[in-house]
């Protein structure tokens, strides 16, 4: 009987299978080599650089050089390092001189960067002596596209000052940038500039949030076609989150309104300025109401001190149909409601027009 140091001889003759998407495959033959091993075995195959999400496969061959049969233990004979691996051994019993295939497949989904995964097979002789074989695949999983930073963040000062942020998108494989398409949804940011290099694209972004909410978010999606297909993959895409915050500084001027009232027609008119964040300040107003009166309003842009951060509206307010009893000089409340739940209140006094003699 040969000693345990010569139980198995590994024949490192294998192939690598790269399966992408719906399971199409590509087989690459590898040169054969004979490597004698002793004791417990650690067999590692480097698959090189692969596309993240690819399924890589390698077949190890082992030969029983022991003078008695080897079999895989029924209880815990095969263990995998993670759920991303598939480990098949055939046959599971080896007579002296027989060979077995150890087929190891690793799904690289979510394994961006260096990875190593595999499993363990426990063989036993007829006299219960044990021999362990560890098998692993390692490599470098690359995304088609990566971004730096992974999240574009705008502060309230960035929004107020109209500052831009730089986003770099790097490509690991050749991309046809002529097919580049960039979409931001919802449109809370805009692209000021796009610069294309061989290995990356530089985007300059500026926040353009709606005026309803203090916090805002969007997703930038970049897509393009590959110059040459990688397996079955012919295009690439990346989604980059965009987050930010803004100061919603809403002001009404003057702080007290005086509406010129006509008792004959039961109608009055007032005018005031509303200042708030740009753009779409008018669209952010959901309603304007007045206690005890029917209110109608129109708004036009009066001025814009900073087209990027704030705008000023001139609001024309028409009031009609007072409730009875009607006190002409009693203060009433004008309420301005905005989309998103914010509101402003300002008192209004109805002042009768002077009677002409």
Rosetta blueprint (number, residue, H / E / L):
1 X L
2 X L
3 X L
4 X H
5 X H
6 X H
7 X L
8 X E
9 X E
10 X E
11 X E
12 X L
13 X L
14 X L
15 X E
16 X E
17 X E
18 X E
19 X E
20 X E
21 X L
22 X L
23 X L
24 X E
25 X L
26 X L
27 X E
28 X E
29 X E
30 X L
31 X L
32 X L
33 X L
34 X E
35 X E
36 X E
37 X L
38 X L
39 X L
40 X L
41 X E
42 X E
43 X E
44 X E
45 X E
46 X E
47 X E
48 X E
49 X E
50 X E
51 X E
52 X L
53 X L
54 X L
55 X E
56 X E
57 X E
58 X E
59 X E
60 X E
61 X E
62 X E
63 X E
64 X E
65 X L
66 X L
67 X L
68 X L
69 X L
70 X E
71 X E
72 X E
73 X L
74 X L
75 X L
76 X L
77 X L
78 X E
79 X E
80 X E
81 X L
82 X L
83 X L
84 X L
85 X E
86 X E
87 X E
88 X E
89 X E
90 X E
91 X L
92 X L
93 X E
94 X E
95 X L
96 X L
97 X L
98 X L
99 X E
100 X E
101 X E
102 X E
103 X E
104 X E
105 X E
106 X E
107 X E
108 X L
109 X L
110 X L
111 X L
112 X L
113 X E
114 X E
115 X E
116 X E
117 X E
118 X E
119 X E
120 X E
121 X E
122 X E
123 X E
124 X E
125 X E
126 X L
127 X L
128 X L
129 X L
130 X E
131 X E
132 X E
133 X E
134 X E
135 X E
136 X E
137 X E
138 X E
139 X E
140 X E
141 X E
142 X E
143 X L
144 X L
145 X E
146 X E
147 X E
148 X E
149 X L
150 X L
151 X E
152 X E
153 X E
154 X E
155 X L
156 X H
157 X H
158 X H
159 X H
160 X H
161 X H
162 X L
163 X L
164 X E
165 X E
166 X E
167 X E
168 X E
169 X E
170 X E
171 X E
172 X L
173 X L
174 X L
175 X E
176 X E
177 X E
178 X E
179 X E
180 X E
181 X E
182 X E
183 X E
184 X E
185 X E
186 X L
187 X L
188 X L
189 X E
190 X E
191 X E
192 X E
193 X E
194 X E
195 X E
196 X E
197 X L
198 X L
199 X L
200 X E
201 X E
202 X E
203 X E
204 X E
205 X E
206 X E
207 X E
208 X L
209 X L
210 X L
211 X L
212 X L
213 X L
214 X L
215 X E
216 X E
217 X E
218 X E
219 X E
220 X E
221 X E
222 X E
223 X E
224 X E
225 X E
226 X E
227 X E
228 X E
229 X E
230 X E
231 X L
232 X L
233 X E
234 X E
235 X E
236 X E
237 X E
238 X E
239 X E
240 X E
241 X E
242 X E
243 X E
244 X E
245 X E
246 X L
247 X L
248 X L
249 X L
250 X L
251 X E
252 X E
253 X E
254 X L
255 X L
256 X E
257 X E
258 X E
259 X E
260 X E
261 X E
262 X E
263 X L
264 X L
265 X L
266 X L
267 X E
268 X E
269 X E
270 X E
271 X E
272 X E
273 X E
274 X E
275 X E
276 X E
277 X E
278 X L
279 X L
280 X L
281 X L
282 X H
283 X H
284 X H
285 X E
286 X E
287 X E
288 X E
289 X E
290 X E
291 X L
292 X L
293 X E
294 X E
295 X E
296 X E
297 X E
298 X E
299 X E
300 X E
301 X E
302 X E
303 X E
304 X E
305 X E
306 X E
307 X L
308 X L
309 X L
310 X E
311 X E
312 X E
313 X E
314 X E
315 X E
316 X E
317 X E
318 X E
319 X E
320 X E
321 X L
322 X L
323 X L
324 X L
325 X L
326 X L
327 X L
328 X L
329 X L
330 X L
331 X L
332 X E
333 X E
334 X E
335 X E
336 X E
337 X E
338 X E
339 X L
340 X L
341 X L
342 X L
343 X E
344 X E
345 X E
346 X E
347 X E
348 X E
349 X E
350 X E
351 X E
352 X E
353 X L
354 X L
355 X L
356 X L
357 X L
